[in-house]
Amino acid sequence: MYAGGDAPEQAQMYTAGFAETYPDLDIEVTVDLSKFHNARIDAQHIRGDNRVDVVHVQTVNDFPYWKEQGLLQPFRPEGLDQVDPDFVDPDGAYYALFVFAFSNVVDTNVIPEERAPREAADYLRPDLKDRIVLTYPHDDDAVLFQFERIIAGHGYGWLEKLLAQNPMWVRGTATPLAVIGSGERAATFTSFYCLNPPEGDPMRFILPKEDFFQAWYQTGAILKDAPHPAAARLYMNYRLSLQAQRASAQWPARRDVRIPGWKPIDQYPNTDPRGFRDFMLDRARVERLRGIMEDFIGPVQGDNPTGVDRGWH
């Protein structure tokens, strides 16, 4: 399986429950930035050398293209009828599997939850100067859309004031968590965390009340030339099962599953999964904004946070 992500340990999110349910099946997950996975899939198709069964990535714009090119194998797993049909291909070629979201994350041992920054303007507070860590928006399209929407509400003057706060810019949306955990910085709004952390965990994922936060339906599909199609179908059935959906770190894709203490994702007026999909399909808009962000912030620096070799296929 190819899974979009930015830290190798994220593979455990996809293997743990499946491996426990089906202990006789081996599952191998390669976690990497979605913008690298999609190129690998295209290149393997060109070579006639597909070696992947399942893919679920952030680049939602790729799925209609892959379907058009005949790269996907239609399959309708159990529970698909509980997924918002707007995020399900009519032929079952691809569909939402779960929801990811980026918003405020702090260590409450360092910043008490009542003092945690929530809104975009909070990150301009004097006490947060030199204490913010952020993912380069021009390295991750989901973060890029997040910046577009925040700037739409606050203007580029907000971005200039944010830059004056001397934030640390990093690659990957898991990297800010590690930086905050080390004590090097104290807050971010470009990362994710489980909605209900385990007891004793001081990290908190906090949504803004007014400003935009980024959420999207991570989309998945089985490749037409999957080497293990039966196992791939079993995996997709598991991923949309009640068991797996209830164990979601963030929001489930199924509308009949609720996360205690949180509303369904479609009940938050300050996020826009459909808008993100439209953004991803408009590649000229994406590239233009990416160039603007690079001009304001500077070029992306640092190695691929997953450690995966770009030439590996």
C-alpha positions as CSV (number, residue, x, y, z in Angstrom):
1,M,0.0,0.0,0.0
2,Y,1.0,3.6,-0.7
3,A,-0.2,5.9,2.0
4,G,0.1,9.7,1.9
5,G,1.9,11.0,5.0
6,D,5.1,12.5,6.3
7,A,6.5,10.2,8.9
8,P,7.3,6.5,8.6
9,E,5.6,5.7,11.9
10,Q,2.3,6.7,10.5
11,A,2.2,3.3,8.8
12,Q,1.0,1.9,12.1
13,M,-2.3,3.8,11.7
14,Y,-3.1,1.5,8.8
15,T,-1.5,-1.7,9.8
16,A,-2.3,-2.2,13.5
17,G,-6.0,-2.9,13.4
18,F,-5.9,-4.7,10.0
19,A,-3.0,-7.0,11.2
20,E,-4.8,-7.8,14.4
21,T,-8.0,-8.7,12.5
22,Y,-6.2,-10.7,9.8
23,P,-3.0,-11.9,11.4
24,D,-2.2,-14.4,8.6
25,L,-1.9,-11.6,6.0
26,D,1.2,-9.5,5.7
27,I,0.7,-5.8,4.9
28,E,3.4,-3.5,3.8
29,V,2.9,0.3,3.8
30,T,5.1,2.9,2.3
31,V,4.4,6.3,3.8
32,D,5.5,9.3,1.7
33,L,4.4,12.7,0.6
34,S,1.4,12.2,-1.7
35,K,3.0,14.3,-4.4
36,F,5.7,11.7,-4.7
37,H,3.4,8.6,-4.5
38,N,1.3,9.8,-7.5
39,A,4.4,10.1,-9.7
40,R,5.5,6.6,-8.7
41,I,2.1,5.2,-9.6
42,D,2.1,7.0,-13.0
43,A,5.7,5.8,-13.7
44,Q,4.9,2.2,-12.8
45,H,2.0,2.3,-15.1
46,I,4.2,3.6,-17.9
47,R,6.7,0.8,-17.3
48,G,4.0,-1.9,-17.0
49,D,5.4,-2.7,-13.6
50,N,2.8,-2.0,-11.0
51,R,3.6,-3.4,-7.6
52,V,1.0,-1.7,-5.4
53,D,-2.5,-2.9,-4.4
54,V,-4.0,0.1,-2.6
55,V,-3.3,3.8,-2.6
56,H,-4.8,6.5,-0.3
57,V,-3.3,10.0,-0.7
58,Q,-4.0,13.7,-0.2
59,T,-3.8,14.5,-3.9
60,V,-7.5,14.0,-4.5
61,N,-7.1,15.5,-8.0
62,D,-5.3,12.3,-9.1
63,F,-8.2,9.9,-8.7
64,P,-10.4,11.2,-11.5
65,Y,-7.3,11.2,-13.8
66,W,-6.4,7.7,-12.8
67,K,-9.9,6.5,-13.4
68,E,-9.9,8.1,-16.8
69,Q,-6.6,6.4,-17.6
70,G,-8.0,3.0,-16.6
71,L,-5.6,2.6,-13.6
72,L,-8.3,1.9,-11.0
73,Q,-10.3,-1.3,-10.1
74,P,-13.9,-0.5,-9.1
75,F,-15.0,-2.0,-5.8
76,R,-17.7,-1.0,-3.4
77,P,-16.8,-2.0,0.2
78,E,-19.3,-2.7,2.9
79,G,-20.3,0.6,4.6
80,L,-19.7,2.7,1.4
81,D,-23.4,3.7,1.5
82,Q,-22.7,5.5,4.8
83,V,-20.1,7.8,3.1
84,D,-21.2,11.2,1.8
85,P,-21.9,10.4,-1.9
86,D,-20.2,13.6,-2.9
87,F,-16.9,11.9,-2.0
88,V,-17.7,8.6,-3.6
89,D,-17.1,7.9,-7.3
90,P,-20.4,6.7,-8.9
91,D,-18.7,3.6,-10.2
92,G,-16.8,2.8,-7.0
93,A,-13.4,3.5,-8.5
94,Y,-12.4,5.7,-5.5
95,Y,-14.0,7.0,-2.3
96,A,-13.3,8.7,1.0
97,L,-11.8,6.5,3.7
98,F,-11.3,8.9,6.6
99,V,-10.8,12.6,7.4
100,F,-7.6,14.4,8.1
101,A,-7.5,17.9,9.6
102,F,-4.8,20.5,10.3
103,S,-5.3,23.0,13.1
104,N,-3.8,24.2,16.4
105,V,-1.6,21.9,18.4
106,V,0.1,22.7,21.7
107,D,1.7,21.0,24.6
108,T,-0.5,22.0,27.5
109,N,2.5,21.5,29.9
110,V,4.1,24.5,28.1
111,I,1.0,26.5,27.1
112,P,-2.1,25.9,29.1
113,E,-5.1,25.1,27.0
114,E,-6.9,28.3,27.9
115,R,-3.9,30.3,26.7
116,A,-3.4,28.2,23.5
117,P,-3.6,30.2,20.2
118,R,-6.9,29.4,18.4
119,E,-7.4,32.1,15.8
120,A,-5.0,33.3,13.1
121,A,-4.5,36.6,15.0
122,D,-3.5,34.8,18.1
123,Y,-0.2,33.8,16.4
124,L,0.8,37.4,16.3
125,R,0.8,37.7,20.1
126,P,4.2,39.0,21.5
127,D,4.5,36.0,23.8
128,L,4.6,33.6,20.8
129,K,7.5,35.3,19.0
130,D,10.2,32.7,18.3
131,R,7.9,30.0,19.6
132,I,5.9,29.0,16.5
133,V,6.7,26.0,14.1
134,L,4.9,25.7,10.8
135,T,5.0,23.5,7.7
136,Y,6.1,25.2,4.5
137,P,2.8,25.8,2.7
138,H,4.5,25.6,-0.7
139,D,5.6,22.0,0.1
140,D,2.1,20.6,1.1
141,D,-1.0,21.5,-0.9
142,A,-3.3,21.0,2.1
143,V,-1.3,23.5,4.1
144,L,-1.2,25.8,1.0
145,F,-5.1,25.8,0.9
146,Q,-5.2,26.5,4.6
147,F,-3.0,29.6,4.1
148,E,-5.1,30.7,1.1
149,R,-8.2,30.6,3.2
150,I,-6.7,32.3,6.2
151,I,-5.2,35.1,4.0
152,A,-8.6,35.5,2.3
153,G,-9.9,36.5,5.7
154,H,-7.0,38.5,7.1
155,G,-5.0,39.7,4.1
156,Y,-1.3,39.4,3.2
157,G,-0.6,41.8,6.0
158,W,-1.3,39.0,8.4
159,L,1.3,36.8,6.7
160,E,3.9,39.6,6.9
161,K,3.2,40.0,10.6
162,L,3.4,36.2,11.1
163,L,6.8,36.2,9.4
164,A,7.9,38.9,11.8
165,Q,7.2,36.3,14.6
166,N,10.2,34.3,13.3
167,P,8.4,31.0,12.9
168,M,10.5,27.9,12.3
169,W,9.6,26.5,8.9
170,V,9.8,22.7,8.5
171,R,8.9,20.0,6.0
172,G,6.1,17.7,6.8
173,T,3.0,18.2,9.0
174,A,4.2,15.6,11.6
175,T,7.5,17.5,12.1
176,P,5.9,20.3,14.1
177,L,4.7,17.7,16.6
178,A,8.3,16.5,17.1
179,V,9.6,20.1,17.4
180,I,6.9,21.0,20.0
181,G,7.5,17.7,21.9
182,S,11.2,18.5,22.1
183,G,10.4,21.9,23.7
184,E,12.2,23.8,20.9
185,R,8.9,25.5,19.9
186,A,5.5,25.7,21.5
187,A,2.7,25.9,19.0
188,T,1.6,25.2,15.4
189,F,-1.6,25.4,13.3
190,T,-0.3,23.3,10.4
191,S,-0.4,19.8,12.0
192,F,-2.8,17.1,13.1
193,Y,-3.3,15.2,16.3
194,C,-5.8,12.7,17.6
195,L,-9.0,14.3,18.7
196,N,-9.2,12.4,22.0
197,P,-5.6,11.8,23.1
198,P,-4.9,9.1,25.7
199,E,-5.0,9.9,29.4
200,G,-1.8,11.7,30.5
201,D,-1.0,13.0,27.0
202,P,-0.4,16.8,27.3
203,M,-0.7,17.4,23.5
204,R,-4.0,19.0,22.4
205,F,-5.6,19.5,19.0
206,I,-7.7,22.7,19.2
207,L,-10.0,24.1,16.6
208,P,-10.5,27.8,15.9
209,K,-13.9,29.2,16.7
210,E,-14.0,31.7,13.8
211,D,-11.0,31.2,11.5
212,F,-10.6,28.5,8.9
213,F,-9.1,25.1,9.6
214,Q,-8.1,22.6,7.0
215,A,-10.0,19.2,6.7
216,W,-10.4,16.9,3.8
217,Y,-11.5,13.3,3.0
218,Q,-8.5,11.1,2.4
219,T,-9.4,9.2,-0.8
220,G,-8.5,5.6,-1.6
221,A,-8.6,3.2,-4.4
222,I,-7.5,-0.3,-5.6
223,L,-5.2,-0.2,-8.6
224,K,-6.4,-2.1,-11.6
225,D,-3.2,-4.2,-11.8
226,A,-3.1,-4.9,-8.1
227,P,-0.9,-7.9,-7.5
228,H,-3.1,-9.0,-4.6
229,P,-6.7,-7.9,-5.5
230,A,-8.5,-10.1,-3.0
231,A,-6.3,-8.8,-0.1
232,A,-6.9,-5.3,-1.4
233,R,-10.6,-5.7,-1.3
234,L,-10.4,-7.1,2.2
235,Y,-8.4,-4.1,3.3
236,M,-10.9,-1.6,1.8
237,N,-13.7,-3.5,3.5
238,Y,-11.8,-3.3,6.8
239,R,-11.0,0.4,6.4
240,L,-14.7,1.3,6.1
241,S,-15.8,-1.1,8.8
242,L,-17.4,0.2,11.9
243,Q,-14.4,-1.2,13.9
244,A,-11.9,0.8,11.9
245,Q,-14.0,4.0,11.6
246,R,-14.6,4.1,15.3
247,A,-10.8,3.8,15.9
248,S,-10.1,6.9,13.7
249,A,-7.5,9.2,15.1
250,Q,-9.6,12.1,13.7
251,W,-13.0,12.0,11.9
252,P,-14.4,9.0,10.2
253,A,-15.7,8.9,6.6
254,R,-18.8,7.1,7.6
255,R,-21.7,9.4,8.7
256,D,-23.1,6.8,11.1
257,V,-20.0,6.9,13.3
258,R,-19.5,9.7,15.9
259,I,-16.3,10.7,17.8
260,P,-17.2,11.4,21.4
261,G,-17.0,15.1,22.2
262,W,-16.8,16.2,18.6
263,K,-19.3,17.2,15.9
264,P,-19.3,15.5,12.5
265,I,-16.9,17.2,10.2
266,D,-19.7,18.5,7.9
267,Q,-21.2,20.4,10.9
268,Y,-18.2,22.8,11.2
269,P,-18.8,25.9,9.2
270,N,-15.2,27.0,9.2
271,T,-13.7,24.1,7.1
272,D,-14.3,23.2,3.5
273,P,-13.5,19.7,2.2
274,R,-15.3,20.4,-1.1
275,G,-13.4,23.6,-1.5
276,F,-10.1,21.8,-1.0
277,R,-11.1,19.3,-3.8
278,D,-11.9,22.2,-6.1
279,F,-8.5,23.8,-5.2
280,M,-6.6,20.6,-6.0
281,L,-8.3,20.2,-9.3
282,D,-7.2,23.7,-10.3
283,R,-3.5,23.2,-10.8
284,A,-2.9,26.7,-12.2
285,R,-4.3,28.2,-9.0
286,V,-2.2,25.8,-6.9
287,E,1.0,26.6,-8.7
288,R,0.4,30.4,-8.7
289,L,-0.1,30.4,-4.9
290,R,2.8,28.1,-4.3
291,G,5.1,30.7,-6.1
292,I,3.7,33.5,-4.0
293,M,4.3,31.6,-0.8
294,E,7.9,30.9,-1.8
295,D,8.5,34.5,-2.6
296,F,7.2,35.5,0.9
297,I,8.8,32.7,2.9
298,G,11.7,31.6,0.9
299,P,12.5,28.2,-0.8
300,V,11.7,24.9,0.9
301,Q,14.7,23.6,2.8
302,G,15.4,20.2,4.3
303,D,15.3,16.6,3.4
304,N,12.1,14.6,2.7
305,P,10.7,14.0,6.2
306,T,9.8,10.4,5.4
307,G,13.3,9.4,4.5
308,V,12.0,7.6,1.4
309,D,14.3,7.8,-1.6
310,R,12.7,9.8,-4.4
311,G,14.2,7.3,-6.9
312,W,12.6,4.3,-5.2
313,H,9.8,2.8,-7.3
